[in-house]
Amino acid sequence: MPNIEIKARCSNLDKARETAERLKTTYIGNLHQIDTYYKTKEGRLKLREINEKEAQLIPYFKEYAFGPMKSNYSLLPVENPEHLKNILDKILGTLTVVDKKREVFLINNIRVHLDEVKNLGSFVEFEAVYEENSIEDKEREIKKVSELLDIFQIGEDDLLDKSYIDYLIVKDLFSSNLETLYAFENESMIVAEFERKNIEANLVPDKRFFWLIFDKIQKSLKRLEFVSMDSNKQLEQRIFKQGTLEFNSSQANFKNSEGGHKLTATSICMLGPYSKAVLSYFENL
């Protein structure tokens, strides 16, 4: 069964809920879904337990992209999930578990999911099923879900290009190797300072720490070349070949050849195009 879906980060689920309430044709309700994923050579296989009352085995393939993603899947009812879970774990091995609370609305034929994913954050998802061999149906559903992006005021920077499981795997890998010390952003960039874990504390700063700048417009990432650092109670300073970063706990100013860039403190959520890039920089240090 093919479908088209769009996933996006959502910083305000209450606002998204108000929009869904206003547009809905049907309200499905609240679901607690626990998805246990198993190791596979291709595609994904998950056992979904819903509200501790029912379960489904769901194999699927997905064409990942920022924006509408095509997925082909099957829903197979499961009568004894604990028994099947044990068998699959022994045969394939468990990959990870995605635990989420999902509120579901229907806007005509489009499912709107307001998701709170444990250890990951809040998201909105639009999902539309279409006929297997109908290009016209597919294009029509893509148009519908794309229009909902504007209605729900979802920006391009909020779009996800993977499933929740992919981001959880990267997040776990990231958190076991790196710690985000500081992060600041504005509408065009993010500047972040990271510390490598499990290394000697007396290493020189550019071996212990590293700094990256994310261009949100070009969706590119570069490493800042460290020169020196200084700190006092009021202000931290980092000097790089590309410019100077001065900051406190709430705001920063990054000065480079283009001028000054005011930024505000943010938390780095390892989503979107940056997560794997950060890890690749870490691996090459």
N, C-alpha and C positions, 0 to 999 in steps of 0.2 A: 504494500500500500504506500504510494508516494505522497509526500506532503512538502509544503514550503514553510519555512519558519525563519523568524528573525529574533535574535536575542540581543538585549541591551542592558547595560547597567541602569539602575534607577535609584536616584538619591532620595526620592520622595514618593514612597508607595501610597501614601494617603492621597496625594494629588492624582496619581495614576488611577487609584480606586475611584475617585470622584468622576474622572473622565469615563472609566469603564461603566460605572453605574448609569451615567447619563446616556451612553450609547447602546447599552446592552439590549439584546432581544430575549436572552435567557440568562439566569444566574444559576450556575452549577453548584457552587459552594466551596468549602475549604477542605483541602486534602493534605494529609501528612504522608509523604512518599519517601520511602527508603529504598534507594536503588543500589544493589550490590552488583558491581561490575566484575567480570571474569576475564582472564587473559586470553586473547585471541590473536591469530596471525593477521587477520583482516577484519575490518568492521568492528562492531561492538556487540557485546552480549551482556544484558543486565536482567537481574531478577528484581522486579518492582513490587514492594509491599505497600498497600494503600490502606491507611487508617486502621491497620492491624486487623482488617476484615477480609481483604481479598488480595490476590497476587497475580502477576503476569510475568511470563518470560518474554523478553523483547530483544530479538536480534535486529540490528539495523546497520545500514551504510549511510554515510552522510557526506555531501560535497561541501566542504567548509569554505566560508567566505564571509567578509564583512558585509552584511545585508542579507538578502534572501538566500537561504541555504536549502538545497533539495535533500530530502531524507527518504529512504525506502526502508520500511520496517514491517514487522508482523507482531500482533498481539496474541500470545498464547496463554490461555487461562491455566493457572496452577492451583491444584487443590491442597497440596501439602508443601508449602514453601520451605519450611525448615529442613525437610527431608531432601528436597531438590537442592537446596543451598549446600548441604553437606556433600552431596554427590558431585556437584559442579566444582566445589572447592578442591576435592580430591583429584578430579580429572583434569581441570584446567588451571586451578589456582585463582584465588581472589586477588583482584587488582586494587580496588579501593571501594569505598562506600560514599554515596552522595545522599545526604539527609536534608530534605527540604520541606518547607510548608508552602503550599500552593493554593491560591485562590483563583477560581476559574469562572470566567464570564464568556458568553457567546455573543458576538456581534454578527448577526446573520449566521454565516457558516464558519466564521473565523473564531477560533478559540484564543482568548486573551488570558495569559497566565501571569499572575503577580506572585513572584517567587522570593522566598527568603531561604537562602542556602547556607547551611551551617558551615562556619569557617570560611565563607566566601563573600557573602553580602546579599544585596537586594537587586532584583532584576525584573524586567518585564519581557514576555515572550509572546509573539503572535504566530499562530499556526493555522494553516489552511490545507485541507486535503483536496486532491484533484484526481481526475481520471488518468489512468496509467499512460495511455497512448495519445492523449489529447494535448497538443502544443497550445491550442487556443485556451483550454482550461488553465494550463500552467501559467501562461502569460497574464490571464485575467486575475488569478489568485496573487501573483507577484505584485500586480498593480494595486490590489486591495490592501495587502499587508504593508506595502511601501507607503501608501497614503496614510496609514495609521501612525507611521513614524512622525509625520507632521502634526497630526491631531494630538498625539501624546507628547509632543514637543521633545522628541528624542533626537539628540545631535549625533553627528557622524562619529565624534570621539567616544560616544557611549556604546557603539556597536561592538558586539563580540563576534569573533570568527571561529570559535570552537565551542564544544559542549562543556558543561560544568565540570565534568570529570577531567578534561584536559587542563583546565585552569587549576583545579585542586592538586593535580599531580605536579604541575610546575611550581605552584605555591609551596607545596611541601618540600620540594627539592631546593627552592630558593631559600626558605626559612632555615633549612638545615645547614646551609653554607654561608649565607649572608645576612646581615642585619642592616636595615635602613635607619641611619642615624638622623638625617635631616632630609626634608624634601620640600621644595617651594615651587609654585607654579603661577602662571598667568594664562591669558588666552592663547599664547603662542608657544610657550615652552614650559618644561619642567627641569629643574636642576636638583640633583640628589647626591647625597653623600652616603656611601656604604662602607661597612667594616666587614672584613673577612673573619669568619669564625674559625676556631680551633687552630690558631697560629700564635706565635710568640708575641707577647705584649710589647717587647722592647724593639721590635722591628721599626725601621724608619717609616715615617708617615705614608709615603707613596707605595710601600709594600703592604702596609697594614690596612690602609684605606684606599678607596678610589672614588672618583667623581664622574658623573655622567650628565650630559645635557640632552634632553629629548626635544626635538623640533616637532611640535604638534601639527603644524601645517604641512610640512614635508614628510611627516611620519618617519623621521630619521633619528639616529642616535649617534652621539660622538663622545669619546672620552676626553675629559678636561685634563690637560697636562699640568701636574702639580709643580709649584715653585716653593711656596712657603705657607705657613698658617700661624694665626695668632688668636688669642682669646682673652677676654676679661669678663667681668660680671655683666656688663651691658651689651657687649657686641662680640660676635665671632667673625673672623676674617679668614678667607681662603684666597690666595693669589695663584692664578694659573697663567700659562702663556697666552691663553685666549681672553683673559679678563680677570676681574676681581669680584668675589662674592662676599658681601657683608650682611650679617643677619643676626636676629635674635630668635626667640622661640615662636614668634608669630608672623614675622615678615622679613623680607630680604630685598637687597638691591644688587643686581648683577650688572656690572659695568664692563662693556667691551667696546670694540671699535665702532659699533653702531649707536652707542650711547648707553643710558641707564635703563634697566628693565626692572620695574617693581614687581615683586612676587609675594604671594601669601603662603603660609604653611599649609601643607596638604599631607595626606597619608598616601603612600605609594601602594596602590592595589595592583598586584602583578597580573594585569589583564591586558587585552588588546595587543598591539604590535610590539610591546616593550619587553615582555617577560623573558622570552627566549634570547633576545638580544642581550639583556643584562647577564644572563647565565653564560652566554658565549664569551662575554668580556671577562667574566670571573674565571672561566676555564683557561683563558689565554694569558692570565696574569702570572 
